[in-house]
Amino acid sequence: QMDKFIANNLAGDLSSDILCRRFLLSRTKLYQIAKENFRMSIMQYVASRRVQKAKELLKETDLGIKDIADRVGISDYNYFGKLFKKATGLTPGEFRRR
């Protein structure tokens, strides 16, 4: 359920507080579930899902990079670029060109 919720709400606030309230979990339990099911922290998992969706949008649409960042819930364009490059080794523009 959590994976589906995250995938369907990438553009929104997916902070640990929001996820705890949504799934009626303590922060400790949320972190435990994430480690067991995603093999990473919940925030790392959310970031990875956002990058994954951004990659799809870069491949399949002509949306601008700023628009894609907004659609995956990252309003700071510079942070989006850094996060994307850290995850893929490429900037969003380089990824699109390749």
PAZAPA-4460 file (N, C-alpha, C; in steps of 0.05 Angstrom, whole numbers, plus 32768, in hexadecimal, padded with zeros to 4 digits):
% residues 98
    n_x    n_y    n_z   ca_x   ca_y   ca_z    c_x    c_y    c_z   seq   type   mol
   8010   7FE8   8000   8000   8000   8000   8011   8019   8000     1      Q     A
   8026   8018   8010   8037   8030   8011   8045   8036   7FF7     2      M     A
   804F   8021   7FE9   805C   8025   7FD0   8048   8031   7FBB     3      D     A
   8030   8027   7FBB   801C   8031   7FA9   8015   804E   7FAF     4      K     A
   8012   8055   7FC9   800C   8070   7FD1   8023   8083   7FC8     5      F     A
   803B   807B   7FCD   8052   808B   7FC5   8052   808F   7FA6     6      I     A
   804E   807A   7F97   804E   807C   7F7A   8038   808E   7F70     7      A     A
   8021   808E   7F7D   800A   809E   7F74   800B   80BB   7F7E     8      N     A
   801E   80C1   7F90   801E   80DB   7F9C   803A   80E8   7F9B     9      N     A
   8049   80E2   7F86   8064   80EC   7F84   8066   810B   7F83    10      L     A
   8052   8117   7F78   8052   8134   7F76   804C   8142   7F91    11      A     A
   8041   8133   7FA4   8039   813F   7FBD   804E   813C   7FD3    12      G     A
   8046   8143   7FEB   8057   8142   8002   8059   8125   800C    13      D     A
   8070   811A   800A   8074   80FE   8013   8088   80FD   802A    14      L     A
   8086   8110   803C   8097   8111   8053   8091   80F9   8065    15      S     A
   80A3   80F3   8077   809E   80DD   808A   8086   80E3   809B    16      S     A
   8082   80FC   80A2   806A   8103   80B2   8050   80FD   80A4    17      D     A
   804F   8104   808A   8037   80FE   807A   8033   80E0   8078    18      I     A
   8048   80D1   8073   8046   80B4   8070   803E   80A7   808A    19      L     A
   8049   80B0   80A0   8041   80A6   80BB   8023   80AA   80C0    20      C     A
   801A   80C2   80BA   7FFD   80C8   80BF   7FEC   80B7   80AC    21      R     A
   7FF4   80B5   8093   7FE3   80A7   807F   7FE1   8089   8086    22      R     A
   7FF6   807D   8090   7FF6   8061   8096   7FF5   805A   80B4    23      F     A
   7FF0   806F   80C4   7FED   806C   80E1   8004   805D   80ED    24      L     A
   801C   8066   80E7   8035   805A   80F0   8045   806E   8100    25      L     A
   8055   8063   8113   8069   8074   8120   8080   8078   810C    26      S     A
   8090   808C   8110   80A7   8091   80FF   80BA   8078   80FF    27      R     A
   80BE   806D   8117   80CF   8055   8119   80C5   803E   8109    28      T     A
   80AB   8039   810A   809F   8023   80FB   80A0   8029   80DD    29      K     A
   809C   8042   80D5   809E   8049   80B8   80BA   8043   80AE    30      L     A
   80CF   804B   80BD   80EA   8047   80B5   80F0   8029   80B4    31      Y     A
   80E6   801A   80C7   80EA   7FFD   80C8   80DD   7FEF   80AF    32      Q     A
   80C5   7FF7   80A9   80B7   7FEC   8092   80C6   7FF2   8078    33      I     A
   80CF   800B   8076   80DE   8013   805E   80F8   8003   805A    34      A     A
   8106   8000   8070   811F   7FF0   806F   811A   7FD3   8067    35      K     A
   8105   7FC8   8072   80FE   7FAC   806C   80F4   7FA8   804F    36      E     A
   80E4   7FBA   8046   80D7   7FB7   802C   80E5   7FC4   8015    37      N     A
   80F2   7FDB   801A   80FF   7FE9   8004   811D   7FE8   8005    38      F     A
   8128   7FDD   801B   8145   7FDB   8020   8153   7FF6   801F    39      R     A
   8145   800A   8028   8150   8026   802A   813E   8036   803C    40      M     A
   8146   804D   8043   8135   805E   8054   811D   8067   8043    41      S     A
   8108   806F   8051   80F0   8078   8043   80F5   8090   8031    42      I     A
   8105   80A2   803A   810B   80BA   802A   811C   80B3   8012    43      M     A
   812F   80A0   8015   813E   8097   7FFE   812C   808A   7FEA    44      Q     A
   8118   807A   7FF4   8106   806D   7FE2   80F5   8081   7FD3    45      Y     A
   80EA   8095   7FE1   80DA   80A9   7FD4   80EB   80B7   7FBE    46      V     A
   8103   80BE   7FC5   8115   80CC   7FB2   811A   80BA   7F99    47      A     A
   811E   80A0   7F9E   8123   808E   7F88   810B   808B   7F76    48      S     A
   80F3   808A   7F82   80DB   8089   7F72   80D7   80A2   7F62    49      R     A
   80DE   80B9   7F6D   80DC   80D3   7F5F   80EF   80D3   7F48    50      R     A
   8107   80CA   7F4B   811A   80C9   7F35   8111   80B6   7F20    51      V     A
   8107   809F   7F28   80FC   808B   7F15   80E6   8098   7F04    52      Q     A
   80D4   80A6   7F10   80BE   80B2   7F01   80C8   80C8   7EF0    53      K     A
   80DC   80D8   7EF9   80E8   80ED   7EE9   80F5   80E1   7ED0    54      A     A
   8102   80CB   7ED3   810F   80BE   7EBC   80FA   80B6   7EA7    55      K     A
   80E3   80AB   7EB1   80CE   80A4   7E9E   80C4   80BD   7E8F    56      E     A
   80BF   80D3   7E9E   80B5   80EB   7E92   80C9   80F7   7E7F    57      L     A
   80E2   80F6   7E85   80F7   8100   7E73   80F8   80F0   7E59    58      L     A
   80F3   80D6   7E5B   80F4   80C5   7E43   80DA   80C8   7E32    59      K     A
   80C3   80CA   7E40   80AA   80C7   7E32   809B   80E1   7E2C    60      E     A
   80A5   80F8   7E36   8096   8111   7E32   80AA   8127   7E29    61      T     A
   809E   813D   7E20   80AE   8154   7E1A   80AC   8169   7E2F    62      D     A
   80A3   8162   7E47   80A0   8175   7E5D   80BC   8180   7E64    63      L     A
   80BC   8199   7E6C   80D4   81A6   7E75   80DE   8199   7E8F    64      G     A
   80F7   819C   7E94   8103   8190   7EAC   80F7   819B   7EC5    65      I     A
   80F1   81B5   7EC5   80E4   81C2   7EDD   80C9   81B5   7EE1    66      K     A
   80BA   81B1   7ECB   809F   81A5   7ECE   80A1   8188   7ED8    67      D     A
   80B5   817A   7ECF   80B8   815E   7ED8   80BF   815E   7EF6    68      I     A
   80D1   8170   7EFE   80D8   8172   7F1A   80BF   8177   7F2B    69      A     A
   80AE   8189   7F22   8095   818F   7F30   8083   8176   7F31    70      D     A
   8081   8168   7F1B   8070   8150   7F1A   8079   8139   7F2C    71      R     A
   8092   8139   7F33   809C   8124   7F45   80A0   812F   7F61    72      V     A
   8096   8146   7F66   8095   8150   7F82   80AE   815F   7F8B    73      G     A
   80BE   8168   7F79   80D6   8176   7F81   80D5   8192   7F75    74      I     A
   80CD   81A5   7F86   80C9   81C0   7F7C   80E2   81D0   7F77    75      S     A
   80F8   81C8   7F84   8112   81D5   7F81   8121   81C9   7F69    76      D     A
   8122   81D8   7F53   812F   81CE   7F3A   814C   81C5   7F3F    77      Y     A
   815B   81D5   7F4E   8177   81CE   7F53   817A   81B4   7F63    78      N     A
   8169   81B1   7F77   8169   8198   7F87   8162   8180   7F75    79      Y     A
   814F   8184   7F64   8147   816F   7F52   815F   8166   7F41    80      F     A
   816D   817A   7F35   8184   8174   7F25   8199   8164   7F34    81      G     A
   819F   816D   7F4D   81B3   815F   7F5D   81AA   8143   7F64    82      K     A
   8191   8140   7F6D   8187   8126   7F74   8187   8113   7F5B    83      L     A
   817F   811D   7F44   817E   810D   7F2C   819B   8104   7F24    84      F     A
   81AD   8117   7F25   81C9   8111   7F1D   81D5   80FD   7F31    85      K     A
   81D0   8100   7F4A   81DA   80ED   7F5E   81D0   80D1   7F59    86      K     A
   81B7   80CF   7F51   81AB   80B4   7F4C   81B3   80A8   7F32    87      A     A
   81B7   80B8   7F1D   81BB   80AD   7F02   81D7   80B3   7EF7    88      T     A
   81E5   80C6   7F02   81FF   80CD   7EF7   81FD   80E2   7EE1    89      G     A
   81E4   80EA   7EDA   81DF   80FD   7EC5   81CC   8113   7ECF    90      L     A
   81CF   812A   7EC3   81BB   813F   7EC8   81A1   8136   7EBA    91      T     A
   818A   8142   7EC1   8172   813B   7EB2   8174   8141   7E94    92      P     A
   8181   8157   7E8D   8184   815E   7E71   8196   814A   7E62    93      G     A
   81AB   8141   7E6F   81BD   812D   7E63   81AE   8112   7E60    94      E     A
   819E   810B   7E74   818F   80F3   7E73   817B   80F3   7E5B    95      F     A
   816E   8109   7E58   815B   810C   7E42   8168   810A   7E27    96      R     A
   817F   8117   7E24   818D   8116   7E0A   8197   80FA   7E03    97      R     A
   819E   80EA   7E17   81A7   80CF   7E12   8190   80BC   7E0D    98      R     A
***
